[in-house]
Amino acid sequence: MTKMAPELPIEVDRDTGVWTTDALPMLYVPRHFFINNHVAVEEALGAETYAEILYHAGYKSAWHWCEQEAECHGLEGEAVFEHYMTRLSQRGWGKFITEAIDLDAGTCRVRLEHSAFVYQLGKVGRKVEYMFTGWFAGAMDQILAARGSDLRTVAEQTQSAAEEGCEVGYFETKPLTGAAR
């Protein structure tokens, strides 16, 4: 493993201990701590219920983050999405690679390599990164709304490196049709 210093700006308030990146408050916790808490909630609620809760919370958070970052850095369109994928990758969740994005069609495909969940949980035979799913639709929808589009999307994890025979994860975002998620 080749090590490097973080590529994102981190500031720590000397008086409060609050960490910020691009003026957004952050938490810095060990991966095992976060994933163990995640698994405990999943076991209590069931994976399907927990995934639904996280989808909506992640959607809302991604919308807010993209809105704030677009304003902070003067970004728009695909540049906002790519900045989001870069920052997620820099924070240790995994490496997020946009394989395809079409804002006019409301679609994107993101590949996930080096997933923090897979590193911690291993090959468990199921999709384990469902926490990320709402992030992609929330990011796409914020970008679409900023462009004046009424199009809204829905995202789905289609593959996980935690599944047998899979080395990476995939997330697909497409236009929302019919009933809302």
C-alpha positions in Angstrom: 0.0 0.0 0.0 1.3 3.4 -1.0 0.4 6.0 1.6 -0.2 9.7 1.1 -1.6 12.7 3.0 -5.3 13.4 2.7 -6.3 15.2 -0.5 -9.2 17.0 1.0 -9.0 20.1 3.2 -9.4 19.4 6.9 -9.6 22.0 9.6 -10.1 21.4 13.3 -11.5 24.1 15.6 -9.0 24.3 18.5 -11.7 25.3 21.0 -14.5 22.8 20.1 -12.6 19.9 18.3 -15.1 20.1 15.4 -13.6 18.9 12.1 -14.6 20.7 8.9 -14.0 20.2 5.2 -15.2 23.0 2.8 -17.0 24.5 5.8 -19.1 21.4 6.4 -18.8 19.7 9.9 -17.3 16.2 9.7 -16.8 13.2 12.0 -13.7 11.2 12.0 -14.2 7.6 13.4 -12.5 4.3 12.9 -14.0 2.1 10.1 -14.7 -0.8 12.4 -16.7 1.4 14.8 -18.9 2.8 12.1 -19.5 -0.6 10.4 -20.1 -2.4 13.7 -22.8 0.1 14.5 -24.2 -0.2 11.0 -24.4 -4.0 11.3 -26.0 -3.8 14.8 -28.8 -1.5 13.4 -29.2 -3.8 10.4 -29.6 -6.8 12.7 -32.2 -5.0 14.8 -34.3 -3.6 11.9 -33.6 -6.1 9.1 -31.6 -5.2 6.0 -34.5 -4.3 3.9 -36.0 -1.8 6.4 -32.6 -0.3 7.2 -31.8 0.0 3.5 -35.0 2.0 2.9 -34.3 4.3 5.9 -30.7 4.9 4.7 -31.8 5.5 1.1 -33.9 8.5 2.1 -31.4 9.9 4.6 -28.6 9.4 2.1 -30.6 11.1 -0.6 -31.3 14.1 1.5 -27.7 14.4 2.6 -26.3 14.0 -0.9 -28.7 16.7 -2.1 -27.6 19.1 0.6 -23.9 18.3 0.1 -24.0 18.8 -3.6 -25.9 22.1 -3.2 -23.4 23.4 -0.7 -20.3 22.2 -2.7 -21.6 23.6 -6.0 -22.0 27.0 -4.4 -18.7 26.8 -2.5 -16.7 25.8 -5.5 -18.7 27.4 -8.4 -19.5 24.0 -9.9 -22.4 22.9 -12.0 -23.7 19.8 -13.9 -21.4 16.8 -14.2 -18.6 18.6 -12.4 -20.7 18.6 -9.2 -21.2 14.8 -9.5 -17.6 14.2 -10.2 -16.5 16.3 -7.3 -18.9 14.3 -5.1 -17.4 11.0 -6.3 -13.9 12.4 -5.6 -14.7 13.5 -2.1 -16.5 10.2 -1.2 -13.4 8.4 -2.5 -11.1 10.7 -0.5 -13.0 10.0 2.7 -12.4 6.3 2.8 -15.7 4.9 1.8 -14.2 3.2 -1.3 -13.1 4.4 -4.7 -16.1 5.6 -6.7 -15.7 5.8 -10.4 -18.3 7.3 -12.7 -18.5 4.9 -15.7 -21.3 6.8 -17.4 -23.5 9.8 -16.7 -26.2 11.4 -18.9 -27.9 14.3 -17.1 -30.5 14.8 -19.9 -31.5 11.1 -19.6 -31.2 11.1 -15.8 -28.9 8.1 -15.8 -25.5 7.2 -14.4 -23.5 4.1 -13.6 -21.0 4.2 -10.8 -18.4 1.5 -10.1 -17.2 1.0 -6.5 -13.8 -0.4 -5.8 -12.1 -0.9 -2.4 -15.4 -0.7 -0.5 -15.0 0.0 3.3 -17.9 -2.4 3.9 -16.3 -5.2 1.9 -12.9 -4.6 3.6 -14.6 -4.9 7.0 -17.2 -7.6 6.3 -15.6 -9.7 3.6 -17.4 -12.0 1.1 -20.7 -12.4 2.8 -22.7 -13.3 -0.3 -24.9 -10.2 -0.5 -24.9 -6.5 -1.3 -23.6 -4.7 1.7 -23.1 -1.1 0.5 -26.8 -0.2 0.3 -26.1 2.8 2.5 -24.6 4.5 -0.6 -27.6 3.9 -2.9 -29.6 7.0 -2.1 -26.5 9.2 -2.4 -26.5 8.8 -6.2 -30.1 9.7 -6.7 -29.8 12.6 -4.3 -26.8 13.9 -6.1 -28.3 13.5 -9.6 -31.6 15.1 -8.5 -29.9 18.1 -6.9 -27.9 18.7 -10.1 -31.0 18.2 -12.2 -33.0 20.7 -10.1 -30.2 23.2 -10.3 -30.4 23.0 -14.1 -34.2 23.6 -13.9 -35.2 20.1 -14.7 -38.2 18.4 -13.2 -36.7 14.9 -13.9 -36.1 12.9 -10.7 -34.2 9.6 -10.4 -34.0 6.4 -8.4 -30.8 4.5 -7.7 -30.2 0.8 -7.1 -27.1 -1.2 -6.2 -26.8 -4.0 -8.8 -23.7 -5.7 -7.6 -21.3 -5.8 -4.6 -17.8 -7.1 -4.2 -19.1 -8.9 -1.1 -21.0 -11.2 -3.5 -19.3 -14.4 -4.8 -17.7 -13.9 -8.2 -17.7 -10.1 -8.0 -14.7 -7.9 -7.5 -16.4 -4.5 -7.6 -19.8 -3.0 -6.8 -22.1 -1.2 -9.2 -24.8 1.4 -8.7 -27.3 2.4 -11.5 -29.4 5.5 -11.4 -32.3 6.0 -13.8 -35.4 8.2 -14.1 -38.1 7.7 -11.5 -41.3 6.4 -12.9 -44.6 5.6 -11.3 -44.8 5.6 -7.5 -42.0 7.3 -5.5 -39.5 5.2 -3.7 
